Amino acid sequence: MTEVLGRLSFTDDSSRDLELREYGLDPATDSTLLPNTAVMSALQNLVRLAAELCSAPFGVVNIISAEYQHQIGAWGVDPGVCSREDSMCAKVFLSRERTIVSDASKDPRFADNPFVTGDIGKVRFYASVPLQTESGFVPGTLCVFSNKTNELSPQQVGMLEVLAKQVVELLELQHRTVQLDRTYAELKESNAKLAGFAGRVSHDLRIPLTTILGYVELVEDDPDIGGHSVAAEYLNRIGASGRRMLGMLEDVLNYSRVGGGIQPTQLSLQDVAVDVIRDLGIENDGIVEVQDLRLSADEAQLRVLLQNLLSNAMNYRSQERELRIRISGVSNYQGATLFVADNGKGINPEDRAKVLEPLVRLRREGDGPGSGLGLATCSSIAKSHGGELSLTETPGGGTTVAISFPAGA
């Protein structure tokens, strides 16, 4: 019995190979194409199920390139490669319809094929279903075959088509994985270029700024220019502007550096926080309460994160109460979540997503200086560890920042 539905349609071979590469199946050589390990294992199970369902000893998933047929999943035979000219599936797969042949030696399309004549094999029963993606591309087939003649019931044919759809789902998963890997590689390269550019710009601008500020300090110490003169006022403004610019350069440099290669280690939250508190000069003020916690994170980035969050809490403190900051966290088998809670002005719910964007400031009355990169930098640090940052209100007023650090980051 022979069943062939539909008409043949053809595709440009070079376009076919480009499309296969998009699915992570590089047909540039005659070696066997290998998707990732998880896809391979699932393909093996589906091919086995298809073969046993059809009472056939052999089953394969064929990927057909411009020149070759690659078996990326096989049951009953070792996966291999043959020329497209020798392939049985290559003769019918572009029909986009199933092909079921009870005895291939009596079918004019396959009678002289080396897989039928005995040159390569002695296939008799042959059934294949094209693997058609949502875009209409057909990379190959799910095929079962036997050295003996066979017939399939309508139920078996239906289930074979269902299994072919499952194979397509796996190939689409492979496709999305390839796209994500490519995007990640491009993002990593972009981040590296950004960090290099920011480093050069920061270096080139910091040297003249530091020189200007040095001269400003020298002139300020000149007894002839002091007190409340107009010159002293101008020098004070120049110095303040220069220091703000230096601070912004450092913020831009920190922001450009995060998201690159991290080196997580087991850290004590208390040890890192105490160092940051000391650097900010608030270790003796009783402002910050720290709860210890073990977490896996990049030490340098965790330090930048805490420094930004504590600086924000100090800049946006409430005038109605003494500033208090609590650093705490929880951990379990999934990782750790760090909380930095202050009792400052707080952030309105409608502004919380906005302030995580780079260079966004709320500019409220009484707010301290800032570049609008602090929370954006902290959010990037969380993402570089595979986690996320969220903002909520502290009970009684203020802002609580939650940062997750997944296990194995």
C-alpha positions as CSV (number, residue, x, y, z in Angstrom):
1,M,0.0,0.0,0.0
2,T,1.3,3.5,-0.9
3,E,-0.1,6.7,0.4
4,V,1.3,10.1,-0.8
5,L,-0.6,13.3,-0.4
6,G,0.0,16.8,-1.7
7,R,2.4,18.2,-4.3
8,L,6.1,18.6,-4.0
9,S,7.5,22.1,-3.2
10,F,11.2,23.0,-3.3
11,T,13.4,25.4,-1.4
12,D,16.7,27.0,-2.3
13,D,19.5,24.8,-0.8
14,S,21.5,27.7,0.5
15,S,18.5,29.1,2.3
16,R,17.8,25.7,3.7
17,D,21.3,25.5,5.3
18,L,20.9,29.0,6.7
19,E,17.6,28.0,8.2
20,L,19.1,24.9,9.8
21,R,21.8,26.9,11.4
22,E,19.1,29.1,13.0
23,Y,17.9,25.9,14.7
24,G,21.4,25.1,16.0
25,L,21.8,22.4,13.3
26,D,24.9,23.3,11.3
27,P,25.0,21.4,8.0
28,A,28.4,22.8,7.0
29,T,30.1,19.3,7.3
30,D,29.0,15.7,6.7
31,S,29.4,15.0,10.5
32,T,26.3,14.1,12.5
33,L,24.3,17.1,13.7
34,L,24.0,17.2,17.5
35,P,21.5,19.4,19.3
36,N,22.0,20.0,23.0
37,T,22.0,17.0,25.4
38,A,18.5,17.5,26.8
39,V,17.0,17.7,23.3
40,M,19.0,14.6,22.2
41,S,17.6,12.6,25.1
42,A,14.0,13.6,24.5
43,L,14.4,12.9,20.7
44,Q,15.7,9.4,21.5
45,N,12.6,8.7,23.6
46,L,10.2,10.0,21.0
47,V,11.9,7.9,18.2
48,R,11.7,4.8,20.3
49,L,8.0,5.4,21.1
50,A,7.3,6.0,17.3
51,A,9.1,2.7,16.4
52,E,7.4,0.6,19.0
53,L,4.0,2.2,18.3
54,C,4.4,1.1,14.6
55,S,5.8,-2.3,15.5
56,A,9.0,-1.3,13.5
57,P,12.5,-2.2,14.7
58,F,14.0,1.1,13.5
59,G,13.2,4.8,13.8
60,V,15.1,8.0,13.1
61,V,14.7,11.7,13.1
62,N,16.3,12.9,9.8
63,I,17.5,16.5,9.3
64,I,18.0,17.1,5.5
65,S,20.5,19.7,4.5
66,A,21.5,20.8,1.0
67,E,23.8,17.9,0.6
68,Y,23.2,15.4,3.4
69,Q,20.7,13.5,5.5
70,H,21.7,13.7,9.2
71,Q,20.1,11.4,11.7
72,I,20.0,13.3,15.0
73,G,17.9,10.8,16.8
74,A,17.7,7.0,16.2
75,W,16.3,3.8,17.6
76,G,17.5,0.3,16.6
77,V,20.3,1.8,14.5
78,D,23.3,4.1,15.2
79,P,22.7,7.7,14.1
80,G,24.6,8.4,10.9
81,V,24.9,10.5,7.8
82,C,24.3,9.8,4.1
83,S,24.2,11.9,1.0
84,R,20.9,13.6,0.3
85,E,20.8,11.8,-3.1
86,D,20.7,8.4,-1.3
87,S,18.1,9.5,1.3
88,M,14.6,8.0,1.0
89,C,13.0,10.9,3.0
90,A,14.6,13.5,0.7
91,K,12.4,12.3,-2.1
92,V,9.2,13.0,-0.4
93,F,9.6,15.2,2.7
94,L,8.9,18.5,0.9
95,S,5.4,17.3,0.1
96,R,4.6,18.3,3.8
97,E,2.4,15.2,3.9
98,R,3.0,11.7,5.4
99,T,4.3,8.9,3.2
100,I,3.5,5.3,4.1
101,V,4.8,2.4,2.0
102,S,4.2,-1.2,3.0
103,D,6.9,-2.5,0.5
104,A,9.4,0.0,-0.7
105,S,10.9,-2.5,-3.2
106,K,7.6,-2.2,-5.2
107,D,7.3,1.6,-5.1
108,P,8.8,3.3,-8.2
109,R,10.2,6.2,-6.0
110,F,12.2,3.9,-3.8
111,A,12.8,0.6,-5.7
112,D,16.3,1.6,-6.9
113,N,17.3,3.4,-3.7
114,P,20.4,2.0,-2.0
115,F,18.6,1.7,1.3
116,V,16.1,-0.7,-0.5
117,T,18.3,-2.5,-3.0
118,G,20.7,-3.9,-0.4
119,D,23.7,-1.5,-1.2
120,I,23.1,0.2,2.2
121,G,20.0,-1.6,3.5
122,K,17.0,-3.7,2.6
123,V,14.1,-1.5,3.7
124,R,10.6,-2.8,3.0
125,F,8.1,-1.1,5.3
126,Y,8.7,2.7,5.3
127,A,6.7,5.5,7.0
128,S,7.7,9.1,7.4
129,V,6.0,12.3,8.6
130,P,7.6,15.7,7.6
131,L,8.6,18.0,10.5
132,Q,7.0,21.3,9.7
133,T,7.6,24.3,11.9
134,E,5.2,27.1,12.6
135,S,6.9,29.2,9.9
136,G,6.4,26.5,7.3
137,F,10.0,25.3,7.2
138,V,10.5,21.6,6.9
139,P,13.9,20.6,8.4
140,G,13.4,16.8,7.9
141,T,11.2,13.9,9.0
142,L,10.3,11.4,11.7
143,C,10.7,8.1,10.0
144,V,10.2,4.4,11.0
145,F,11.1,1.4,8.9
146,S,11.6,-2.3,8.8
147,N,13.2,-5.0,6.7
148,K,9.8,-6.7,6.5
149,T,6.6,-5.5,5.0
150,N,4.0,-3.9,7.3
151,E,0.7,-2.1,7.4
152,L,-0.4,0.7,9.8
153,S,-3.8,1.3,11.2
154,P,-5.4,4.8,11.0
155,Q,-4.8,5.1,14.8
156,Q,-1.1,4.3,14.4
157,V,-0.8,6.8,11.6
158,G,-2.5,9.5,13.7
159,M,-0.2,8.8,16.7
160,L,2.9,8.9,14.4
161,E,1.8,12.4,13.3
162,V,1.3,13.4,17.0
163,L,4.8,12.3,17.8
164,A,6.2,14.2,14.8
165,K,4.6,17.4,16.2
166,Q,6.4,16.7,19.5
167,V,9.7,16.4,17.6
168,V,8.9,19.8,16.1
169,E,8.3,21.2,19.6
170,L,11.8,20.0,20.6
171,L,13.4,21.6,17.5
172,E,11.6,24.8,18.3
173,L,13.0,24.6,21.8
174,Q,16.4,24.2,20.3
175,H,15.7,27.2,18.1
176,R,14.8,29.4,21.0
177,T,17.8,28.2,22.9
178,V,20.1,29.1,20.0
179,Q,18.5,32.6,19.8
180,L,18.9,33.2,23.5
181,D,22.5,32.1,23.4
182,R,23.2,34.4,20.5
183,T,21.4,37.3,22.2
184,Y,23.3,36.7,25.4
185,A,26.7,36.6,23.6
186,E,25.8,39.8,21.8
187,L,24.8,41.4,25.1
188,K,27.9,40.3,26.8
189,E,30.0,41.7,24.0
190,S,28.1,45.0,24.1
191,N,28.5,45.2,27.9
192,A,32.3,44.6,27.5
193,K,32.5,47.4,24.9
194,L,30.4,49.7,27.0
195,A,32.6,49.1,30.1
196,G,35.7,49.7,28.0
197,F,34.3,52.9,26.5
198,A,33.1,54.2,29.9
199,G,36.4,53.4,31.5
200,R,38.3,55.4,28.8
201,V,35.9,58.3,29.0
202,S,36.0,58.2,32.8
203,H,39.8,58.2,32.8
204,D,40.0,60.9,30.2
205,L,37.6,63.2,32.0
206,R,38.7,62.5,35.6
207,I,42.3,63.6,35.0
208,P,41.4,67.2,34.0
209,L,38.6,67.4,36.5
210,T,40.9,66.3,39.3
211,T,43.4,68.8,38.2
212,I,40.8,71.6,38.1
213,L,39.6,70.7,41.6
214,G,43.2,70.6,42.9
215,Y,43.8,74.2,41.7
216,V,40.4,75.2,43.2
217,E,41.5,73.9,46.6
218,L,44.9,75.7,46.3
219,V,43.2,79.0,45.5
220,E,40.7,78.5,48.3
221,D,43.6,78.2,50.7
222,D,45.1,81.5,49.4
223,P,44.6,84.1,52.2
224,D,44.1,86.8,49.6
225,I,41.0,85.0,48.3
226,G,38.9,84.0,51.2
227,G,36.1,85.0,53.4
228,H,32.9,85.9,51.6
229,S,34.3,87.5,48.5
230,V,32.6,87.0,45.1
231,A,35.7,85.1,44.0
232,A,35.4,82.7,46.9
233,E,31.7,82.1,46.1
234,Y,32.6,81.3,42.5
235,L,35.4,78.9,43.5
236,N,32.9,77.2,45.8
237,R,30.5,76.7,43.0
238,I,33.2,75.4,40.7
239,G,34.4,73.0,43.3
240,A,30.8,71.7,44.0
241,S,30.1,71.3,40.3
242,G,33.4,69.5,39.7
243,R,32.8,67.1,42.6
244,R,29.3,66.3,41.3
245,M,30.7,65.6,37.9
246,L,33.3,63.3,39.4
247,G,30.6,61.5,41.3
248,M,28.5,61.1,38.1
249,L,31.5,59.7,36.2
250,E,32.0,57.1,38.9
251,D,28.3,56.2,38.8
252,V,28.4,55.8,35.0
253,L,31.5,53.6,35.3
254,N,29.9,51.4,38.0
255,Y,26.7,51.0,35.9
256,S,28.6,50.0,32.8
257,R,30.6,47.4,34.7
258,V,27.7,45.4,36.1
259,G,26.2,42.5,34.2
260,G,29.5,41.3,32.9
261,G,31.4,38.2,34.2
262,I,30.6,37.8,37.9
263,Q,32.6,35.7,40.3
264,P,30.2,34.6,43.1
265,T,31.6,33.3,46.4
266,Q,30.1,32.5,49.8
267,L,30.0,35.8,51.6
268,S,28.9,37.2,55.0
269,L,26.4,40.0,54.5
270,Q,27.4,41.5,57.8
271,D,31.2,41.6,56.9
272,V,30.5,43.3,53.6
273,A,27.9,45.7,55.0
274,V,30.2,46.8,57.9
275,D,33.0,47.7,55.4
276,V,30.5,49.7,53.3
277,I,29.2,51.5,56.4
278,R,32.7,52.4,57.4
279,D,33.5,53.7,53.9
280,L,30.4,56.0,54.1
281,G,31.5,57.3,57.5
282,I,28.4,56.3,59.4
283,E,29.7,53.4,61.5
284,N,29.4,55.3,64.8
285,D,26.1,57.0,64.2
286,G,23.8,54.0,65.0
287,I,21.9,54.6,61.8
288,V,22.3,51.1,60.3
289,E,21.3,47.7,61.9
290,V,22.7,44.7,60.1
291,Q,21.6,41.1,60.3
292,D,24.1,38.5,59.2
293,L,23.4,36.2,56.3
294,R,25.4,33.8,54.2
295,L,24.8,34.3,50.5
296,S,26.5,33.5,47.1
297,A,27.3,36.7,45.3
298,D,30.1,38.6,43.6
299,E,31.8,40.6,46.5
300,A,32.6,43.7,44.5
301,Q,29.1,44.0,43.0
302,L,27.5,43.3,46.4
303,R,29.6,46.1,47.9
304,V,28.5,48.5,45.1
305,L,24.9,47.5,45.6
306,L,24.9,48.2,49.4
307,Q,26.8,51.4,48.9
308,N,24.2,52.7,46.5
309,L,21.3,51.6,48.6
310,L,22.7,53.2,51.8
311,S,23.6,56.4,50.0
312,N,20.1,56.6,48.6
313,A,18.6,56.1,52.1
314,M,20.8,59.0,53.4
315,N,20.0,61.2,50.4
316,Y,16.2,60.7,50.7
317,R,15.8,60.7,54.4
318,S,12.6,62.1,56.0
319,Q,12.8,65.4,57.8
320,E,10.3,64.2,60.3
321,R,12.3,61.4,62.0
322,E,15.9,60.2,62.6
323,L,17.1,58.1,59.8
324,R,17.2,54.3,60.5
325,I,18.3,51.6,58.0
326,R,17.9,47.8,58.5
327,I,19.8,45.3,56.4
328,S,18.5,41.8,56.7
329,G,17.8,38.7,54.6
330,V,16.4,35.2,54.4
331,S,17.8,32.1,52.7
332,N,16.8,28.6,51.7
333,Y,17.7,26.0,49.1
334,Q,16.6,28.3,46.3
335,G,19.1,31.0,47.3
336,A,19.0,34.2,49.4
337,T,16.9,37.4,49.4
338,L,18.5,40.6,50.8
339,F,16.3,43.4,52.3
340,V,17.5,47.0,52.8
341,A,14.7,48.9,54.6
342,D,14.8,52.6,55.5
343,N,12.3,55.0,57.1
344,G,12.9,57.8,54.7
345,K,10.6,59.6,52.3
346,G,9.5,56.4,50.4
347,I,8.7,56.1,46.7
348,N,5.1,56.2,45.5
349,P,3.8,53.0,43.9
350,E,3.4,54.6,40.5
351,D,7.1,55.7,40.5
352,R,8.7,52.4,41.6
353,A,9.2,51.0,38.1
354,K,10.3,54.4,36.7
355,V,13.1,54.9,39.3
356,L,14.8,51.6,38.2
357,E,15.5,53.1,34.8
358,P,18.9,54.7,34.2
359,L,19.2,58.5,34.7
360,V,15.7,58.8,36.3
361,R,15.3,61.0,39.3
362,L,12.1,62.1,41.0
363,R,13.5,65.6,41.9
364,R,11.5,66.2,45.0
365,E,12.0,69.1,47.3
366,G,14.8,68.4,49.8
367,D,16.2,65.4,48.0
368,G,20.0,65.1,48.1
369,P,22.3,65.0,45.1
370,G,22.4,62.0,42.7
371,S,22.8,60.9,39.1
372,G,19.8,58.7,38.8
373,L,21.9,55.6,38.3
374,G,22.0,54.2,41.8
375,L,18.9,52.0,41.7
376,A,19.4,51.2,38.0
377,T,22.9,49.9,38.9
378,C,21.4,47.8,41.8
379,S,18.8,46.4,39.5
380,S,21.5,45.4,36.9
381,I,23.6,43.8,39.7
382,A,20.5,41.7,40.7
383,K,20.0,40.6,37.1
384,S,23.6,39.8,36.5
385,H,23.2,37.2,39.4
386,G,20.1,35.8,37.8
387,G,17.8,37.5,40.4
388,E,15.7,40.6,40.5
389,L,15.2,43.8,42.5
390,S,11.8,45.0,43.8
391,L,10.6,48.1,45.8
392,T,7.9,48.1,48.5
393,E,6.9,50.4,51.3
394,T,8.5,50.0,54.7
395,P,5.8,49.7,57.4
396,G,5.5,53.1,59.0
397,G,7.0,54.9,56.0
398,G,10.1,54.6,53.9
399,T,11.3,52.2,51.2
400,T,12.3,48.5,51.4
401,V,14.5,47.2,48.6
402,A,14.4,43.4,48.1
403,I,17.2,41.7,46.0
404,S,17.1,38.0,45.2
405,F,20.3,36.0,44.7
406,P,19.4,32.5,43.4
407,A,21.5,29.5,44.5
408,G,24.3,28.7,42.1
409,A,24.4,32.2,40.7
